Amino acid sequence: MKKIILSALLGLAIIVSCDKKQESQTELSTTEQTAVEDNANHEDEEKSDEHDESVKLELNNGEKWAMNAEMKPFINEMESQVKAYDPVNGDFKMLGKNLSDTNDNLIKSCTIKGTPHDVLHAWLMPHMQEIDQLKKAENRDDANHIVGELKESMEKYHEYFN
């Protein structure tokens, strides 16, 4: 009788073990599939962020380019940060970090496609380079010069976008 019970328990353990192994393989396949899909989505996102580098900053047939509502708050925030900077006592390193963070949010909010995206990129690339230079500035004089250039960049934005 003990042999029968032991055999039954052993058989049950094997069946349960096989079921769990099959479930974990199914979960692994699902995880692998999800990873493949995520990678494909990431590649699509990278492709959608491509732009035509030959496009120059110019008006749209004499008119300003329309800016999407999702991006405007980040543009306004960057402009406010630059305007609020005190050239005598301001923390230019913190300003650089804050501008960089706001710029990251601006980029994440971008849904513009085609030529408007390319024109925006023509403005944004030099602006981002100025932000990077500000983050690397070693003294207040250099930082204040860069902040002046960032103010000019914001003025240029308003010339081409609304």
ABEGO torsion letter per residue (X at the ends): XAAAAAAAAAAAAAAAAAAAAAAAAAAAAAAAAAAAAAAAAAAAAAAAABBBAABBBBBBGGBBBBBBAAAAAAAAAAAAAAAABBAAABBAAAAAAAAAAAAAAAAAABABBEAAAAAAAAAAAAAAAAAAAAAABABAAAAAAAAAAAAAAAAAAAAABX
